[in-house]
Amino acid sequence: MFDGKRRMGILFAALILASVASGCANGPSRDPSAKELASTKYDPHALDVFHVALAPGADESERTFSWHTRDTNKKGLVELSRLDEEGNVLSSETFEATVEDILRGRSRHKATVSGLEENQLYSYRFGDGLSAWSESYTFRTQAEGEFNILFFGDPQIGAGDGVWSDADGWNRTVTAATEMFPDTAFLVSSGDQVNRANELSQYDGWFFPEELTAYPVMTIAGIHDESPFTDYFNAPNETGLGEDSEGSDFYFTYGNTLFIALNSQSSDIAEHKEAMELAIAENPDATHRIVFLHKSLYSSASHALDEDVLALRVGLVPVFDELDIDAVLMGHDHVYVRTYQMKGDEVIGEIAYNEEGAAVDPDGTVYLTGNSASGSKYYDMQDASVYERYAAVALQLEEPTYMNIKVTDDSITFTTYKTSDLSVVDAYRIVKTDLGD
């Protein structure tokens, strides 16, 4: 799918060799980035950009962008072109970006594009407002109706045997997932994109999969992301609630579903509740409500009994119950867990199932914790007595996985796969029959 894969593979191999030659087991940590290293000639009409983050916008008609350049005060632009199926340009529009200096002689640019049509091929490129333009990238919007998204547990590039070993694992998982589900609407990374937020090489590793320029990726703030997180990503509808240096709670819609992302670095339950109430008030007709946050409220490994996790559980679970949240997707513990349907911190006793084994109109919320998507780090399981009361499934596979979430008018299906052989680890489906007219 990606013509540049071979070129990036060569660069990837070169960076591994460079790391070994320098005796640095964690990969290159100096400026410039991997993208900059790929440039060998100066062209005044070519704009070097790197760390390109394409993400969902406020709804399916928008996308947000964030990208880096060398330090500049020049105006930033996104040129968005509508293409026919042969790649010919049908029309083009430019959108202005904000520009801000960040560390190490870099400028960060952010922009939002709007007016996207369904089932349409687009290209985009970045400009400096004068004569220089970046290379072009492409993405496709999906048709209206049912859709799927892909959810990835913590990549945490740099936490394993080396930056580029971890990046290779991350790349394999993203590639496997998008090849299996090429029409996916967007991706979600559950937090801890990197291990050390100020190590540029670790972000080079996170951005390594070329698929990340073709599929919108919603990134959730994790413990290791720290304040540089906002230098790399551009979230829609930030509420200013639940805020710390990594940003605040935000929300967006896609199709019939409201997605709410909570910054679990903040322990302010009242502000998290206010953000969720705001999102729901703005989108009262959403059929499904899904929450993302980094810290897992119900897990089975090293973080399952952390004081901050238990405090968030005590505070947030009643809010999720009150606001009729269907599912909460989390990371943090590098293990796979799916709870029973939970309400009031208790397992729902009576659930009806249809002939296919789907839960029909279940009360409460299901909580799912994503395993490592890169294989950089795994945590040992706690004793079963810690999690058996709430965990329908709890597994430490010690190999990367990803989750596909299929959303229809009346159902949500969560299916987790191994990256290695694409076998199904677990599947769970909720069906709603009481939606009314």
N, C-alpha and C positions, 0 to 999 in steps of 0.2 A: 504493500500500500504506500510505503514511503520511499521515494527515490533516494533520499539522502541517507538511508539506513547503512549502506555499505561505507559511505564516507565517515559517518559517525562511529561506525564500528572500528575503522582504522584509527580514528582519533582516540577512541576508548582504549585500544590496545597500546597505543603510544603513551597514553597517560599512565597505564599500569606499569609499563617498562620504565617510564621516567620516575615513578614512585619507588620502584625497586632499586633503580640505579642510585637514587638519592638516599636510600636507606630509610625512607619514611613509610612506615607500614600503613599509615592512614591516608595515603594519597597526597597529591600536591595541595599545599595550603596557601600558596602565595598568589597574589594578583599577577597577571590577569586571569580571567576565568577561562574555562575550556572553550567557550565560544570565541573568545578573543584570540586564543591560541590558534584557532583555525584560520585566522586572517593572515595572509602572507604578503599582500600587496596593498598599498594605499591607493584608494580610489575616492576622489573628492565627491563623487556622486553616489557612493555606497555608504550606507549608514550601518555601523556595527551595533547590533542589539543583542542582548543576551538575557537569560532568565525571563523568558516570555511566558506570562501567566494569563491564559484564557480561562474565563470563569462564567458561570451563569449570571444573568442579570436579575432584575426585579421580577421578571416573568420570562416566558419563552420567546418574547419578541426582542429581548435585550441580551447583550453579552458585555462583560467588563474585561478590561485589559490592564495589565501592569507589565512594564518592561524596563530594562536598565540600558543605559548608554554610558560612555565615558562622560566625565563631568562637562556639562554644557548649560548655557542659559538660553539656548535656542528653543523656540516653540516646538512642542511635540504634536504630532498628528497621527491618526489612524486613517488610512484609506481603505474603505470597505467596498468591494466590487461584487455585484451579482453576476454569476456565471451561468452559461448554458451547460449542457451535459458534456460538451466537447471542450469546455474550459474557456470559451470565448466570453469576453466581457460584454455584458448587456447594459450595465449602468454602474456608476461609481459615486461615492459620497465620502466626504472627509469629516472627521470628528476631532475636535481639539482635545488635547490632553493637558493635565496639570504637570508641572515640572518642579522637582525638588531635589536639592543636593542631599546625598547620603554619604556614608563612610567610604573612605578609600578612593576618592576621586571619581565617584560615580554619581549619576543622576537617575532618579526614579521618575517614571512617567506613568500616569493613570488616566484611563479614558473609559467611557461607556458608549457603546453603539446601540442604536434602537431602530425600530421599524423592520425587523427581520420577518421574512415570510416563511411559512411552513414548507418543509420538504424542498429546500432550496440550497444550491451549492454557492458558497461564497469564498472569495479570497480576501486576505487582508495583508497590509504591510504598514510599516511605520516610517514616518518622515520627520525631518527636522524643521520643516516650515520654509526651507529655502530650496535646495536642489537635491539633497541627499535622501535616498530611500533604502530601506532594508530589503532583504529578500522577501518574497511573498509566501504566505502560508494559506492553507484552505481548511474549511470546515463545512459541514452540512447540517442544516436544521432538520428536524424530524417532522413527520406528518402528525396531525392532531389525532387524539384518541389515546389508546393504551401506549405505555412507554416503559422503558426500563432504565435504571441507573446502576452504576457499579460502585461498591463500597469497599475501601481498602483500609485495613488496620495499619497501625503506625509503621511507616517505612523506616524511620529513624536512621537515616544514612549516616554512617560513621560510628555506629554503636557496635559493629561486628568486627570482622577480620580485616577490614579496610574500606575506605570510601568507595573504591571502584568495585570491590567485591559486593558490597551492599547495593551499589547502583546497578550492578548486573542483575542481582536478584529482583530488585524493584522493576527494572526494565522487562525482565522475563514475565513477571506477573501482570504488568500493565498490558504488554503485548498479547499474552495469552487471553486475558479477559476481553480486550477489544476485538481480537480476532474471533472469539466465540460469540460476542455480542456486538457486531460492527455498527448496528443502528442505535447504540445506546445514547440516551439523551445527555447525560453528563456523568462525571466521576466525582467521588467524594474521598478525600484523604482525611483520616480521623484524628490527625494531630501528631505532633512529634515528627514533622517532615524530616528533620535532621537531629543529630545528637548534640552538636555545639553550634548555636545559632550564628556565631561570629566567624565560623570557618567557611570561607567562600567555596572551598572545594566541595564541601558537603552539599551545599545548594547546587553546585554544578552537577553533582551526582543525582540529586532529586529531580532536576530538570532534564536529565539525560534522555528519558524515553521520548522519542519524537512524536508519539501519539498525543502527548500533552499539548502540542500546538494545534491539534485537530479536534480534540474533545474538550469541552469546558470542564474544569476541575474546581470543585468547591473544597477549599482547605479549611480545616478546623484547627483552632489554636490549641497547642499542647504545651506541656511543661517545658520541654526543651526548645521550643520555638522562640520564646522570650521576645524582647522588644523589636528585634529586626524583622519579626513576622510581617508587620505592616509595610515594610520596605519591599516585600516581594508579592503581596497579594492585594486584591481590590474587591472587597465584599460589598454587595448591594444592601440597601436599606439598613444601614447601621443605626442602631437605636440610641447609642450613647449610654445604654444601661448595661450593667454587668461589665463595666469597662475596667481595663488595666492597660499596661503598656502594649499588650498584644491586640488591642481592639476591644470591641464590645459585642453584645448579642446582635444578631441580624436575622433577617428572614427573606424568603423569596417564594414564589409560586412556580409550579410547572404543571400544566394541564389542570387536573382536578385536585392537586395536592399542595398543601401548605408545608413548607420546610422551614424549621426554626433551628438556628445554630446558637447554642449557648456557650459563652466563654467560661469554662469550668475552673479557670484560674481565679475567678471571682467567687467568693463565698456569700455574696449578697443575694439571698433568696428572694427578698422583696423586689429587688430590681429585675431579677430573672423572671419573676412572675409578671411584673409590669410589662416587660418586653414581649412575653408570650401573649398576654392579653391584648397588647397593641397589635401584634401580628394577626391575631384571630379577628379582632374588630375590623381590621382593614380587609380581611378575606373571609367573611362570614359564610360564604357558600362553598368553601373547600370541602370536598368529600372526605379526604384523608388528611391526617395531621401527623407529621413525623418530625422528631427532634433529633438533632445531632449534638453531641458533646464529647469531649476527650476523655475525661475520667469516667471509668466504668462504675456504675452504681451497684451492679450485681455481677461480680466476676468470681474467679476461682483460683487465682494465682497470687503473686507477691503483694499486689496492691489491694486485695480484697478486704483487708481489715484496717487499711490506713485511716487515721482519724479524719482527714479532710474528706475522704471518700464517704465514710459513714455519715459525716455531717451533711454532705450534699444529699445523700439518700434520704435522711430524715427530713430535710427541707424541701427537696424537689418532688419526691414521690407524691405527696398529697396534692401538689400543684398539678402534676400530670394527671392525677385522678380527676381533679376538679375540672380541668380543661379538656378532658376526653382526648388525650393524646393516644394515638394508635400504637406507635412504636417509638422506641428510643434506641439509637445506634451509637455505639461508643467504641473506644480503643483503650489505650493506656496499659493494659495488663498482658498484652502479647500472648493471648490465649483465646480460644473460641468458647463462648458461652451463649446459650439461648435459654432464657427463663421460661417458666410457665407463664400463663396470663396472671399478672400481679395487680392487686389493688389494696391500698392501705398496708403495703409491705407484707401482704399475705397472698398465698396462692389462691386463685379462684377455684372453688370446689367443683362447680358444675359447668362443663363446657359441652355444647352440642357440636358434633362433627358430621359432615356429609359423607357420601359414599367414597369420595376421593380422599378423605382424611383431613379436609380443611376445617378449621374452627369457624363455626357459623355464628355471627353476631356475638362474639365473645365480649364479656365485660372486661374492664381493666386495660392494661398495657403490657406488651411484650418488650423485653429488653434484650438486645443483642450486642455482644462484644466481639469486635473483629480481631482476628489473629494477625500476627506480623505479615505484611505484604511483601517484605523484602528478604526475610530470614535473617535480619541483622542481629536479633536478640529474642530469646524466649525466657519466660519465667517459670520456675517450678510451681507445680500445683500445691495448693494448701491441702490439708487433710479434708476428706470428703465431708466431714461434719460441719465445715465452714459454709459450704455452698449447696449441699444436697437438698435443703428444704426449698430452695427457689430455682435450682438449675434443672431444666428438662434435659439439656445437653451441656456437658463441660468437657472439653478436650484440649490436651496439649499435644499437638501433632508434631511439633518441631519441624515443620516445613511450611512454606508460604501458602496462603490461601487468599481468596477474594470472595465477595458476596455479590450476587445479582439480585436486584429488587425489581420485580415486575409489578406494575401498577395498572389496573383496569378501572372501569367505572365502578365496580363493586367488589374489588379484591386487591390484596397486596400479598405477594409471594416472595419469601426470602429463601434464596438457595445459595449455599456456600460450596465452593469448589476448591480442590487442590490445584495449585499451579502446575505441578509436575505431570499429572496425567489427566487433569480435568474431571476427575471422579467427584461425585457428589459427597460432601461431608455431612450435610444436614439440609433439610427443606421444611419450611413451615408456611402455611397459607391461612390468611384471614379472609372470610367472605362476609359481605354485608348484604342482608336482605331487607333491612328496615330503613332504606334510604328515602322512602316517600316518593312523591311524584316529581 
